[in-house]
Amino acid sequence: MTTTLLTDVTALDARGEMPGAWILLDGDSIAAVGGAGDALPGADETVGAGGAVVTPGLIDLHGHGGAGRSFDDGVDAIRAATAFHRESGTTRSVISLVANPTDALSRSLEAVAEVARADETVLGAHLEGPFLSPGNAGAHHPGFLTSPDPALVDALLGASRGVLRQVTIAPELPGALDAISRFVDAGVRVGLGHTTADVDQARAGFDRGATLLTHAFNAMPGIHHRAPGPIVAALDDERVTLELILDGVHVDPRVARLLFDAAPSRVALITDAMAAAGAADGHYRLGALDVTVDAGTALVTGTTTIAGSTLTQDAALRLALSAVGLSPREAVEALTLTPARALGLDGRLGLLEPGFAGDLVVWSAEWQPVRVWAGGVPVPSRHQVDRAG
């Protein structure tokens, strides 16, 4: 196995910052981490970081595509879009699929399984549909939404070939609570979302085992002083991780700050990116719906309904620092350890620690990704600067 030694790094993860550190990659893992006074180990390659910040690779729990390609469009599209996001520092991705007929979802799950078998950076699939409320469909075709009857749940679990990582469910739908239990028993993480649920219905979903709130504030009732709704139910429950799309469009940064203050270490930044992330404005498809992207904002064509984002995780990090006012440690945690914990993968992902995945991002002073490693393998970067020493 090839070993790579990064020297003179400012190591930053959810536990804090260590200037003057070094990190040794061996194969697909971090083999050792040392401080300024520790002897440097030998390695096949040495990379001098010049004091730059190095973080764990970023994790995206929820995205639909990028680089002009949609995750719903098969193996080649998944590979192209995930490669684009890796350039931005997202070293692990969950492949989110919009509501579609069962046969189309089955084909998409098979495609995700094929990619995941060959690419460990793909963590599995997320069925954002079809178990969503028609009253809060968002950018999902309302004709493809349905209640989660047991036969359909079992059919989708069977079609997933073990690749299904998470599913979004509106807890007020008929059969939803039993479906949540069935998915959880099968090892699938459940998020509540695209819902009209009140606080009690949301609490019932969490008590059945749901541990995520799908893109908090979006496609759900807001917080009302007499009707607290699913957001407050999630804030009250320490078992729950709250997804947040931090692009300055979906949620005002001042509201995002309130969420971080109310649920420290439980907010996971996601992109919810669709095909136009990293591509030009224009006309796209999201599942069965036409989408128009103008000035980087995606809307279902002819409506004011937001249709995903054009966000990348490195941009979310910069906005977390500049507009929300998070510390670097807090911002990095929301993009690394918190999503890893939400997936039950925090023993392998999200920290700069021996035995953890060799997922690293070297950052410029402006928080642009300079160099990226995913599973110990160097990734070309859009902002790459030669810092080799």
NORMOPE-V387053 format. One record per residue. N is the residue number from 1. RES is the residue in three letters. PHI is phi in whole degrees, -180 to 180 (* if undefined). OMEGA is omega in whole degrees, -180 to 180 (999 if undefined). BURIAL is 1 if it has 24 or more other ideal C-beta (glycine too) atoms within 12 Angstrom, else 0. Layout:
((N,RES,PHI,OMEGA,BURIAL) (N,RES,PHI,OMEGA,BURIAL))
This chain:
((1,MET,*,179,0) (2,THR,-80,176,0) (3,THR,-112,179,1) (4,THR,-130,179,1) (5,LEU,-110,173,1) (6,LEU,-97,-178,1) (7,THR,-114,178,1) (8,ASP,53,178,1) (9,VAL,-108,167,1) (10,THR,-99,-175,1) (11,ALA,-75,-177,1) (12,LEU,-133,172,1) (13,ASP,-142,-174,1) (14,ALA,-64,-180,1) (15,ARG,-89,180,0) (16,GLY,137,-171,0) (17,GLU,-120,177,1) (18,MET,-133,178,1) (19,PRO,-70,175,0) (20,GLY,66,-176,0) (21,ALA,-91,169,1) (22,TRP,-136,-178,1) (23,ILE,-134,179,1) (24,LEU,-109,174,1) (25,LEU,-97,176,1) (26,ASP,-132,-175,1) (27,GLY,65,-175,0) (28,ASP,-97,-174,1) (29,SER,-133,170,1) (30,ILE,-80,-178,1) (31,ALA,-91,-178,1) (32,ALA,-160,175,1) (33,VAL,-135,-179,1) (34,GLY,-134,179,1) (35,GLY,-98,-174,0) (36,ALA,-61,-177,0) (37,GLY,-92,-177,0) (38,ASP,-89,179,0) (39,ALA,-65,180,0) (40,LEU,-78,175,1) (41,PRO,-78,174,0) (42,GLY,-76,-180,0) (43,ALA,-157,177,0) (44,ASP,-68,-179,0) (45,GLU,-139,176,0) (46,THR,-119,180,0) (47,VAL,-122,177,1) (48,GLY,-88,-176,0) (49,ALA,-93,177,1) (50,GLY,62,180,1) (51,GLY,84,-177,1) (52,ALA,-65,175,1) (53,VAL,-70,173,1) (54,VAL,-123,-180,1) (55,THR,-121,167,1) (56,PRO,-61,174,1) (57,GLY,-60,-180,1) (58,LEU,-80,-178,1) (59,ILE,-121,178,1) (60,ASP,-117,179,1) (61,LEU,-74,-166,1) (62,HIS,-156,175,1) (63,GLY,-152,-174,1) (64,HIS,-117,178,1) (65,GLY,156,-180,1) (66,GLY,167,179,1) (67,ALA,55,179,1) (68,GLY,81,-176,1) (69,ARG,-120,-180,1) (70,SER,-107,179,1) (71,PHE,-61,180,1) (72,ASP,-76,-170,1) (73,ASP,-101,170,1) (74,GLY,103,-170,1) (75,VAL,-58,-177,1) (76,ASP,-62,179,0) (77,ALA,-67,179,1) (78,ILE,-62,-179,1) (79,ARG,-64,-179,1) (80,ALA,-66,-177,1) (81,ALA,-70,179,1) (82,THR,-68,176,1) (83,ALA,-62,177,1) (84,PHE,-61,-178,1) (85,HIS,-68,176,1) (86,ARG,-62,177,1) (87,GLU,-60,-179,1) (88,SER,-92,177,1) (89,GLY,99,178,1) (90,THR,-84,-175,1) (91,THR,-91,176,1) (92,ARG,-140,-175,1) (93,SER,-133,166,1) (94,VAL,-97,-174,1) (95,ILE,-91,-177,1) (96,SER,-91,-178,1) (97,LEU,-121,179,1) (98,VAL,-82,180,1) (99,ALA,-60,179,1) (100,ASN,-152,173,1) (101,PRO,-58,-174,1) (102,THR,-57,-179,1) (103,ASP,-66,178,0) (104,ALA,-69,177,1) (105,LEU,-63,179,1) (106,SER,-62,178,1) (107,ARG,-65,179,1) (108,SER,-66,177,1) (109,LEU,-63,177,1) (110,GLU,-63,179,1) (111,ALA,-66,178,1) (112,VAL,-62,180,1) (113,ALA,-61,179,1) (114,GLU,-63,179,0) (115,VAL,-66,-176,1) (116,ALA,-65,179,1) (117,ARG,-62,-177,0) (118,ALA,-103,-172,0) (119,ASP,-139,-177,1) (120,GLU,-69,178,1) (121,THR,-75,175,1) (122,VAL,-91,-172,1) (123,LEU,-88,-179,1) (124,GLY,133,-175,1) (125,ALA,-108,174,1) (126,HIS,-125,173,1) (127,LEU,-87,176,1) (128,GLU,-77,171,1) (129,GLY,-128,20,1) (130,PRO,-106,-170,1) (131,PHE,-90,-175,1) (132,LEU,-120,-180,1) (133,SER,-75,173,1) (134,PRO,-59,179,1) (135,GLY,-79,177,0) (136,ASN,-146,-174,1) (137,ALA,-71,-177,1) (138,GLY,60,-178,1) (139,ALA,-96,175,1) (140,HIS,-114,-178,1) (141,HIS,-62,-176,1) (142,PRO,-61,179,1) (143,GLY,-71,-179,0) (144,PHE,-103,180,1) (145,LEU,-87,-178,1) (146,THR,-157,174,1) (147,SER,-79,-174,1) (148,PRO,-84,176,1) (149,ASP,-74,-173,0) (150,PRO,-57,-178,0) (151,ALA,-64,-180,0) (152,LEU,-69,177,1) (153,VAL,-58,180,1) (154,ASP,-65,179,0) (155,ALA,-64,-180,0) (156,LEU,-71,176,1) (157,LEU,-62,179,1) (158,GLY,-66,-179,0) (159,ALA,-70,-174,1) (160,SER,-76,180,1) (161,ARG,52,177,0) (162,GLY,81,-176,0) (163,VAL,-90,-177,1) (164,LEU,-72,-177,1) (165,ARG,-98,-179,1) (166,GLN,-155,-179,1) (167,VAL,-144,176,1) (168,THR,-103,-178,1) (169,ILE,-138,169,1) (170,ALA,-84,-169,1) (171,PRO,-70,-179,1) (172,GLU,-84,-179,1) (173,LEU,-68,175,1) (174,PRO,-58,179,0) (175,GLY,81,-174,1) (176,ALA,-65,-176,1) (177,LEU,-65,176,1) (178,ASP,-66,178,1) (179,ALA,-65,177,1) (180,ILE,-58,179,1) (181,SER,-60,-179,1) (182,ARG,-65,179,1) (183,PHE,-65,-179,1) (184,VAL,-62,178,1) (185,ASP,-62,179,0) (186,ALA,-87,178,1) (187,GLY,85,-179,0) (188,VAL,-100,176,1) (189,ARG,-78,-178,1) (190,VAL,-115,173,1) (191,GLY,-112,173,1) (192,LEU,-92,-179,1) (193,GLY,-177,-175,1) (194,HIS,44,-166,1) (195,THR,-137,169,1) (196,THR,-112,-173,1) (197,ALA,-63,169,1) (198,ASP,-89,-174,1) (199,VAL,-62,-178,1) (200,ASP,-71,177,0) (201,GLN,-66,177,1) (202,ALA,-66,178,1) (203,ARG,-60,178,1) (204,ALA,-62,177,1) (205,GLY,-65,178,1) (206,PHE,-66,179,1) (207,ASP,-68,175,0) (208,ARG,-83,175,1) (209,GLY,124,175,1) (210,ALA,-64,-176,1) (211,THR,-129,179,1) (212,LEU,-133,167,1) (213,LEU,-114,-175,1) (214,THR,-71,-175,1) (215,HIS,28,-178,1) (216,ALA,-50,180,1) (217,PHE,82,-176,1) (218,ASN,-99,-179,1) (219,ALA,60,175,1) (220,MET,-162,176,1) (221,PRO,-61,176,1) (222,GLY,-78,179,0) (223,ILE,-88,177,1) (224,HIS,-114,-174,0) (225,HIS,-66,174,0) (226,ARG,-114,-180,0) (227,ALA,-142,-171,0) (228,PRO,-63,172,1) (229,GLY,72,-173,1) (230,PRO,-69,-179,1) (231,ILE,-66,179,1) (232,VAL,-67,176,1) (233,ALA,-58,179,1) (234,ALA,-70,179,1) (235,LEU,-62,-178,1) (236,ASP,-75,-170,1) (237,ASP,-111,-177,1) (238,GLU,-65,179,0) (239,ARG,-78,-167,1) (240,VAL,-104,171,1) (241,THR,-100,-178,1) (242,LEU,-105,173,1) (243,GLU,-71,179,1) (244,LEU,-145,175,1) (245,ILE,-92,-175,1) (246,LEU,-105,178,1) (247,ASP,-118,-178,1) (248,GLY,80,179,1) (249,VAL,-110,-175,1) (250,HIS,-70,-177,1) (251,VAL,-142,177,1) (252,ASP,-62,-180,0) (253,PRO,-56,178,1) (254,ARG,-69,176,0) (255,VAL,-72,176,1) (256,ALA,-59,179,1) (257,ARG,-61,178,1) (258,LEU,-60,-180,1) (259,LEU,-66,179,1) (260,PHE,-62,180,1) (261,ASP,-67,-176,0) (262,ALA,-80,-176,1) (263,ALA,-136,-178,1) (264,PRO,-59,179,0) (265,SER,67,180,1) (266,ARG,-123,177,1) (267,VAL,-103,178,1) (268,ALA,-108,177,1) (269,LEU,-74,179,1) (270,ILE,-128,176,1) (271,THR,-93,-167,1) (272,ASP,52,-174,1) (273,ALA,-68,173,1) (274,MET,-106,-170,1) (275,ALA,-57,-175,1) (276,ALA,-76,174,1) (277,ALA,-61,-178,1) (278,GLY,78,-180,1) (279,ALA,-129,-175,1) (280,ALA,-77,168,0) (281,ASP,-57,178,0) (282,GLY,150,-174,0) (283,HIS,-108,-176,0) (284,TYR,-138,172,1) (285,ARG,-121,171,1) (286,LEU,-124,-171,1) (287,GLY,62,-179,1) (288,ALA,-97,-174,1) (289,LEU,-108,173,1) (290,ASP,-81,-178,0) (291,VAL,-128,175,1) (292,THR,-114,180,1) (293,VAL,-110,-179,1) (294,ASP,-134,-178,0) (295,ALA,53,176,0) (296,GLY,82,179,1) (297,THR,-104,-177,1) (298,ALA,-99,178,1) (299,LEU,-129,170,1) (300,VAL,-58,-172,1) (301,THR,-55,179,0) (302,GLY,83,-179,0) (303,THR,-132,173,0) (304,THR,-106,-179,0) (305,THR,-81,178,1) (306,ILE,-67,-176,1) (307,ALA,-120,-176,1) (308,GLY,74,-176,1) (309,SER,-134,171,1) (310,THR,-114,-172,1) (311,LEU,-83,164,1) (312,THR,-118,-174,1) (313,GLN,-69,177,1) (314,ASP,-66,177,1) (315,ALA,-68,176,1) (316,ALA,-62,178,1) (317,LEU,-61,-180,1) (318,ARG,-62,179,1) (319,LEU,-70,177,1) (320,ALA,-60,180,1) (321,LEU,-77,-171,1) (322,SER,-84,-173,0) (323,ALA,-100,-179,1) (324,VAL,-87,178,1) (325,GLY,84,176,0) (326,LEU,-73,170,1) (327,SER,-74,176,0) (328,PRO,-55,179,1) (329,ARG,-63,-180,1) (330,GLU,-63,-179,1) (331,ALA,-65,180,1) (332,VAL,-64,178,1) (333,GLU,-58,-178,1) (334,ALA,-69,-179,1) (335,LEU,-110,-175,1) (336,THR,-133,-173,1) (337,LEU,-68,-179,1) (338,THR,-64,176,1) (339,PRO,-64,177,1) (340,ALA,-61,179,1) (341,ARG,-66,180,1) (342,ALA,-61,180,1) (343,LEU,-95,-177,1) (344,GLY,74,-177,0) (345,LEU,-113,-175,1) (346,ASP,-76,171,1) (347,GLY,-87,-177,0) (348,ARG,-134,-176,1) (349,LEU,-123,168,1) (350,GLY,103,179,1) (351,LEU,-135,172,1) (352,LEU,-94,-172,1) (353,GLU,-149,178,1) (354,PRO,-54,-178,0) (355,GLY,92,177,0) (356,PHE,-82,-178,1) (357,ALA,-58,178,1) (358,GLY,-79,180,1) (359,ASP,-108,-176,1) (360,LEU,-135,172,1) (361,VAL,-130,172,1) (362,VAL,-96,-173,1) (363,TRP,-111,171,1) (364,SER,-77,178,1) (365,ALA,-63,179,0) (366,GLU,-94,180,0) (367,TRP,62,168,1) (368,GLN,-101,178,1) (369,PRO,-70,-177,1) (370,VAL,-96,176,1) (371,ARG,-139,-177,1) (372,VAL,-136,169,1) (373,TRP,-122,177,1) (374,ALA,-125,-176,1) (375,GLY,59,179,1) (376,GLY,81,-177,1) (377,VAL,-102,178,1) (378,PRO,-63,180,1) (379,VAL,-116,175,1) (380,PRO,-59,-179,0) (381,SER,-119,176,1) (382,ARG,-62,-176,1) (383,HIS,-115,-170,1) (384,GLN,-62,176,0) (385,VAL,-126,-178,0) (386,ASP,-76,178,0) (387,ARG,-117,-176,1) (388,ALA,-60,180,0) (389,GLY,-122,999,0))
